[in-house]
Amino acid sequence: MRKFILLGVTILLAMQVRTLAQDPTDRAGWVKLIEASLEEGKDAEALAAIRRAAKAMPDESAFRRAGAWFERHGDKRIKEKGHEAGLAVAERALKVLPADEKPAVIDWHCAVFRFWSEELLDKKDADGSLKVLARAYALYPSENRIHNGVGYHTQEAMKLAAAKSEDDVIELFKSLTKQFPNVEDIGKRGHRYTALAIVKLVEEKKFDDALKAVDRYGPLLVRPEYRADMAGIAYNGWALHLAKKKEYEPALAKYAEGLKAYPGQRLLTANAQAIADEWADPAVEGKKWDEAITIYQKALKYLPNDPYLLERKEKFERAKDMK
């Protein structure tokens, strides 16, 4: 008999939850009804309750976006049972929500994948992170959140691979570009990784090694302009080192070498012009026009027909004629 009494109480409590929202302005009642429905996996009922609550209380922001209720429920499940449980809630939501309400939930769905991936990377589990992102990419190959997540994974996984060898870094990068062919952020991370390596060599004054590194890290440089950028860093570092020692002609020669290999490279062009100006500054300040003209003529040997250098030379020729 006691069993039947307890069962009756349980049924009565369940009925009370279902009837809590009979008063259309009972906000707490609606909340309990919606949350109970979601907890029981009765998503269509939860959605219907959200719609009724929104109609009954149009000024109540909590009921304006149904997807937010699934997201909160998903976050709760993540805390209780892990990311897989949260992903399951997102899939449930996408089955019952209308098309115009799905984008926000998709964004949250992608965020769950990304947060899971980042947690695994924090634990140095690059393989686990990759599996999570592969699932996400299969569902959402064009979503920015997933692309950004793959980019971050690339950055962190390359750090872990670098602890083994540079060959491991290169093989990892090749594998990721093959697995995620449309993710441009992978290439950007390869560009950044190479830039940091070359800057380090330049700072150590290992200029020849810096130039060799452009070829060494070639597989990480997926665009021609990326390779030119890296060569620009190496040549520019070498030339500036010479210019600091007032070795201006060798510095310009080094810029010319770089520009021959990478015509029009902006860093090399701009800084070659700046070095010519630095070389000529004392003569210009002293109004020694012949000396200034001679310097720009020498600079033009290394950068023939450079418009800026030609204009500077002609300017001082005019100044000389006005004496």
C-alpha positions as CSV (number, residue, x, y, z in Angstrom):
1,M,0.0,0.0,0.0
2,R,2.9,2.4,0.9
3,K,4.3,1.9,-2.6
4,F,1.0,3.0,-4.2
5,I,0.9,6.0,-2.0
6,L,4.5,7.1,-3.0
7,L,3.7,6.5,-6.6
8,G,0.6,8.6,-6.3
9,V,2.6,11.5,-4.8
10,T,5.2,11.3,-7.6
11,I,2.4,11.5,-10.3
12,L,0.8,14.4,-8.4
13,L,4.1,16.3,-8.4
14,A,4.6,15.7,-12.1
15,M,1.1,17.0,-12.8
16,Q,1.9,20.1,-10.7
17,V,4.9,20.9,-12.8
18,R,2.8,20.6,-15.9
19,T,0.1,22.9,-14.6
20,L,2.4,25.5,-13.0
21,A,2.0,27.7,-16.1
22,Q,-1.8,27.8,-16.2
23,D,-1.5,31.4,-15.0
24,P,-0.2,33.1,-18.2
25,T,1.8,35.7,-16.3
26,D,3.4,33.2,-13.9
27,R,7.0,33.6,-15.1
28,A,8.4,31.1,-12.5
29,G,5.8,28.6,-13.6
30,W,6.8,28.8,-17.2
31,V,10.4,28.5,-16.4
32,K,9.8,25.3,-14.3
33,L,7.6,23.8,-17.1
34,I,10.2,24.6,-19.8
35,E,13.1,23.3,-17.8
36,A,11.3,20.1,-16.8
37,S,10.4,19.4,-20.4
38,L,13.9,19.8,-21.6
39,E,15.2,17.7,-18.7
40,E,12.9,14.9,-19.8
41,G,13.9,15.3,-23.5
42,K,10.4,16.5,-24.5
43,D,11.7,19.2,-26.7
44,A,8.6,19.8,-28.8
45,E,6.7,20.4,-25.5
46,A,9.4,22.8,-24.3
47,L,9.3,24.7,-27.5
48,A,5.5,25.0,-27.4
49,A,5.7,26.3,-23.8
50,I,8.3,28.9,-24.7
51,R,6.0,30.1,-27.5
52,R,3.0,30.3,-25.2
53,A,5.0,32.1,-22.6
54,A,6.3,34.6,-25.2
55,K,2.8,35.3,-26.3
56,A,1.5,35.7,-22.8
57,M,4.4,38.0,-21.7
58,P,5.6,39.8,-24.9
59,D,7.8,42.2,-22.8
60,E,9.6,39.3,-21.1
61,S,13.0,38.9,-22.9
62,A,13.6,35.5,-21.5
63,F,11.1,33.9,-23.8
64,R,12.0,35.7,-27.0
65,R,14.6,33.3,-28.3
66,A,13.8,29.6,-27.8
67,G,17.3,28.5,-28.7
68,A,18.7,30.2,-25.6
69,W,16.8,27.7,-23.4
70,F,18.5,24.8,-25.2
71,E,21.9,26.4,-24.9
72,R,21.4,26.9,-21.2
73,H,20.3,23.4,-20.8
74,G,23.3,22.2,-22.8
75,D,25.7,24.2,-20.7
76,K,24.2,22.5,-17.6
77,R,24.6,19.1,-19.2
78,I,28.2,19.9,-20.0
79,K,28.9,20.7,-16.4
80,E,27.2,17.5,-15.3
81,K,28.3,15.0,-17.9
82,G,30.8,16.6,-20.2
83,H,31.0,18.2,-23.7
84,E,29.4,15.2,-25.5
85,A,26.2,15.7,-23.5
86,G,26.1,19.4,-24.5
87,L,26.6,18.5,-28.1
88,A,23.7,16.1,-27.9
89,V,21.4,19.0,-26.7
90,A,22.5,21.2,-29.6
91,E,21.5,18.4,-32.0
92,R,18.1,18.1,-30.3
93,A,17.6,21.8,-30.6
94,L,18.4,21.8,-34.3
95,K,15.8,19.1,-34.9
96,V,12.9,21.1,-33.5
97,L,13.7,24.8,-34.1
98,P,12.6,26.6,-37.2
99,A,15.2,27.6,-39.8
100,D,15.4,31.2,-38.8
101,E,16.3,30.3,-35.2
102,K,19.0,27.8,-36.0
103,P,22.0,30.1,-36.7
104,A,22.4,31.2,-33.1
105,V,22.3,27.5,-31.9
106,I,24.7,26.5,-34.6
107,D,27.1,29.2,-33.4
108,W,26.8,27.8,-29.8
109,H,27.2,24.3,-31.2
110,C,30.4,25.4,-32.8
111,A,31.5,27.1,-29.6
112,V,31.1,23.9,-27.6
113,F,33.3,22.0,-30.1
114,R,35.9,24.7,-29.9
115,F,36.0,25.0,-26.1
116,W,36.3,21.2,-25.9
117,S,39.2,21.3,-28.4
118,E,40.9,24.1,-26.4
119,E,40.5,22.2,-23.1
120,L,42.2,19.2,-24.7
121,L,45.0,21.3,-26.0
122,D,45.5,22.7,-22.5
123,K,46.1,19.1,-21.5
124,K,48.6,18.7,-24.4
125,D,46.2,16.3,-26.1
126,A,46.6,17.4,-29.7
127,D,45.2,14.1,-31.1
128,G,42.0,14.5,-29.0
129,S,41.6,18.1,-30.1
130,L,42.0,17.1,-33.7
131,K,39.3,14.5,-33.5
132,V,36.9,17.0,-32.0
133,L,37.6,19.6,-34.7
134,A,37.3,16.9,-37.4
135,R,33.8,16.2,-36.2
136,A,33.0,19.9,-36.1
137,Y,34.4,20.5,-39.6
138,A,32.4,17.7,-41.1
139,L,29.2,19.4,-39.8
140,Y,30.2,23.0,-40.4
141,P,33.0,23.3,-43.0
142,S,32.3,27.0,-43.6
143,E,31.8,28.3,-40.0
144,N,34.3,30.9,-38.9
145,R,34.3,29.5,-35.3
146,I,35.5,26.2,-36.6
147,H,38.0,27.7,-38.9
148,N,39.4,29.8,-36.0
149,G,39.5,26.7,-33.8
150,V,41.5,24.8,-36.4
151,G,43.8,27.7,-36.7
152,Y,44.4,27.8,-32.9
153,H,44.8,24.0,-32.9
154,T,47.5,24.4,-35.6
155,Q,49.4,27.0,-33.6
156,E,49.4,24.9,-30.4
157,A,50.0,21.6,-32.1
158,M,53.0,23.0,-33.9
159,K,54.4,24.1,-30.5
160,L,54.0,20.5,-29.3
161,A,55.6,19.1,-32.4
162,A,58.5,21.5,-32.2
163,A,59.5,19.9,-29.0
164,K,60.3,16.8,-31.0
165,S,61.7,18.2,-34.3
166,E,61.2,20.7,-37.0
167,D,60.5,17.8,-39.4
168,D,57.5,16.9,-37.1
169,V,56.3,20.5,-37.4
170,I,56.4,20.4,-41.2
171,E,54.7,17.0,-41.4
172,L,52.0,18.1,-39.0
173,F,51.4,21.2,-41.0
174,K,51.1,19.3,-44.3
175,S,48.6,16.9,-42.6
176,L,46.4,19.7,-41.4
177,T,46.3,21.5,-44.7
178,K,45.2,18.2,-46.4
179,Q,42.6,17.5,-43.7
180,F,41.1,21.0,-43.7
181,P,41.7,22.3,-47.2
182,N,39.4,25.3,-46.9
183,V,40.8,26.7,-43.7
184,E,43.0,29.7,-44.5
185,D,43.9,30.2,-40.9
186,I,46.2,27.2,-41.1
187,G,48.3,29.0,-43.7
188,K,48.4,32.1,-41.5
189,R,49.7,30.1,-38.5
190,G,52.4,28.6,-40.7
191,H,53.3,32.1,-41.8
192,R,53.5,33.3,-38.2
193,Y,55.5,30.2,-37.0
194,T,58.1,30.8,-39.8
195,A,58.2,34.6,-39.1
196,L,59.0,34.0,-35.4
197,A,61.8,31.5,-36.3
198,I,63.4,33.8,-38.8
199,V,63.1,36.9,-36.5
200,K,64.9,34.8,-33.8
201,L,67.8,34.0,-36.2
202,V,68.0,37.7,-37.3
203,E,68.2,38.8,-33.7
204,E,71.0,36.3,-33.2
205,K,72.7,37.8,-36.2
206,K,72.6,34.5,-38.0
207,F,71.6,36.1,-41.3
208,D,72.7,33.4,-43.6
209,D,70.7,30.8,-41.6
210,A,67.7,33.2,-41.7
211,L,67.8,33.1,-45.5
212,K,68.2,29.4,-45.5
213,A,65.2,29.1,-43.2
214,V,62.9,30.5,-45.9
215,D,63.5,27.4,-47.9
216,R,63.6,25.1,-44.8
217,Y,60.1,26.3,-43.8
218,G,58.9,26.5,-47.4
219,P,56.1,23.9,-46.9
220,L,54.6,26.2,-44.2
221,L,54.4,29.1,-46.6
222,V,51.3,28.3,-48.7
223,R,51.3,31.6,-50.7
224,P,54.0,33.2,-52.8
225,E,53.7,36.4,-50.9
226,Y,54.3,34.5,-47.6
227,R,57.6,33.4,-48.8
228,A,58.4,36.9,-50.0
229,D,57.5,38.2,-46.5
230,M,59.9,35.8,-44.9
231,A,62.7,36.6,-47.2
232,G,62.0,40.3,-46.6
233,I,62.5,39.8,-42.9
234,A,65.8,38.0,-43.4
235,Y,67.3,40.5,-46.0
236,N,66.0,43.5,-44.1
237,G,67.6,42.3,-40.8
238,W,70.9,41.8,-42.5
239,A,70.8,45.1,-44.3
240,L,69.9,47.1,-41.2
241,H,72.7,45.4,-39.3
242,L,75.1,46.8,-41.9
243,A,73.5,50.2,-41.9
244,K,73.9,50.5,-38.2
245,K,77.6,50.2,-38.7
246,K,77.3,53.0,-41.4
247,E,78.1,50.4,-44.1
248,Y,75.5,52.0,-46.3
249,E,76.6,50.6,-49.7
250,P,76.8,47.0,-48.5
251,A,73.4,47.5,-46.9
252,L,71.9,48.7,-50.2
253,A,73.6,45.8,-52.0
254,K,71.9,43.4,-49.6
255,Y,68.5,45.1,-50.3
256,A,69.2,44.8,-54.0
257,E,70.0,41.1,-53.6
258,G,66.7,40.6,-51.9
259,L,64.7,42.6,-54.5
260,K,66.3,40.6,-57.3
261,A,65.0,37.5,-55.7
262,Y,61.6,39.0,-54.7
263,P,60.9,41.9,-57.0
264,G,58.7,44.7,-55.5
265,Q,58.9,43.3,-52.0
266,R,57.5,46.2,-50.0
267,L,59.6,46.0,-46.8
268,L,62.8,45.8,-48.8
269,T,61.8,48.6,-51.2
270,A,60.7,51.0,-48.4
271,N,63.7,50.4,-46.2
272,A,66.2,50.6,-49.0
273,Q,64.8,54.1,-49.7
274,A,65.0,54.9,-46.0
275,I,68.6,53.8,-45.8
276,A,69.5,56.0,-48.7
277,D,67.9,58.9,-47.0
278,E,69.7,58.2,-43.7
279,W,73.0,58.0,-45.6
280,A,72.3,61.4,-47.3
281,D,70.8,63.2,-44.3
282,P,74.1,64.8,-43.1
283,A,74.8,66.1,-46.6
284,V,71.2,67.4,-47.0
285,E,71.3,69.1,-43.6
286,G,74.6,70.8,-44.4
287,K,73.2,71.7,-47.9
288,K,76.1,69.8,-49.5
289,W,74.1,69.2,-52.7
290,D,76.9,67.5,-54.7
291,E,77.5,65.0,-51.9
292,A,73.8,64.3,-51.6
293,I,73.4,63.9,-55.3
294,T,76.4,61.5,-55.3
295,I,74.8,59.4,-52.6
296,Y,71.5,59.0,-54.5
297,Q,73.4,58.2,-57.6
298,K,75.1,55.4,-55.7
299,A,71.8,54.2,-54.3
300,L,70.4,54.1,-57.8
301,K,73.1,51.7,-58.9
302,Y,71.5,49.2,-56.5
303,L,67.9,50.2,-57.2
304,P,67.9,51.3,-60.8
305,N,65.0,53.6,-61.8
306,D,63.5,53.6,-58.3
307,P,61.0,56.5,-58.6
308,Y,61.6,57.8,-55.1
309,L,65.4,57.8,-55.3
310,L,65.2,59.5,-58.8
311,E,62.9,62.2,-57.3
312,R,65.3,62.8,-54.4
313,K,68.3,63.1,-56.7
314,E,66.5,65.5,-59.0
315,K,65.3,67.6,-56.1
316,F,68.9,68.1,-54.9
317,E,70.0,68.8,-58.5
318,R,67.5,71.6,-58.6
319,A,68.6,72.9,-55.2
320,K,72.2,72.9,-56.6
321,D,71.2,74.9,-59.6
322,M,69.5,77.5,-57.5
323,K,72.7,78.3,-55.5
